[in-house]
Amino acid sequence: QKGYVHVSLTPGVAEGPNGCGGDGECIRVHMFVTEDCKGPAVDQTAQHFGLSNAEIPIESFSAVNHKLVHGYVTVFQRYVCFDSVLMKGGPNKQVIPIVTIRSMKCTKFAQLFNNAIEFTLDTRKVYISGFLNRRGCVDLIVEQAKALNHVIQVIG
């Protein structure tokens, strides 16, 4: 149907470059936009982060910010955004233009769990952990950066 965003959830371990990998389980969110889409779901997602309606969310990843607040990292064409599940739009909301990311370091959370990313930006660092699919998130961000002719150093 033209003009709608379709979302489907696939339980289990996803395969491929953006899959969960390992023995863990995940729920993968698949989003695609039909031709000439002007549907409200795209507008609401982009508007929630103060982005242009032309920004389309590509994939979301469950994560935890540096304050240990659970939420989702959503990768758009030109942005990486985080917002918490319980306090939508509150002080935990972050919008990072992909072209400001200089490096992404795959690191451990609490020196135990190998599921965190440290983003080095032009002016600051952002730490996000608790990823079920850290490699998929990193690969997708690098892919989007390449489309913008931007290079991000990946460490680890």
C-alpha positions, 0 to 999 in steps of 0.5 A, a space after each residue: 500500500 502506498 503511503 505507509 510504513 510497514 514494520 514487522 518483528 522477527 523473533 529468534 537469531 537473525 542472520 546476515 551482516 545486521 543479525 544478532 549473531 552468537 547464541 543469544 536471541 533477539 527480536 529484529 525490527 524490519 522497517 521499509 517504506 513504500 514508494 512515495 511514502 508520506 505516512 505519519 509514522 515516518 514523520 512522527 519518528 523523525 519529528 520525535 528527534 527534531 529531524 526533517 521528515 525526509 529522514 527515514 529510520 533504518 533500524 533500531 537497536 535495544 541499548 542502555 545509555 551512560 546513566 543506565 537508562 534503557 532505550 533504543 538507538 535508531 539509525 537514520 540516513 544521517 543521524 544516530 539517535 537514542 531515547 529512553 523507553 520510559 521517559 520519551 523525549 526527556 533528558 536522555 534523548 540524544 541526536 548525533 549527526 553521523 558526520 560528527 562521529 570520528 570513531 567508534 570503539 567497541 568496548 566492555 560494559 562494567 569490564 564484564 559484558 562486551 556490548 558497548 560502543 564509545 562514540 568519539 564525536 567532534 566535541 565530546 564522547 558518548 557511551 552506549 552499552 547493552 547492545 544485543 547486536 552491537 556489530 550490526 549497529 556499528 556496521 550500519 552506522 559505517 555503511 551510512 557514513 560511507 553513503 555520506 562520504 564520511 569515514 569513521 574509524 572502528 576500534 575493536 
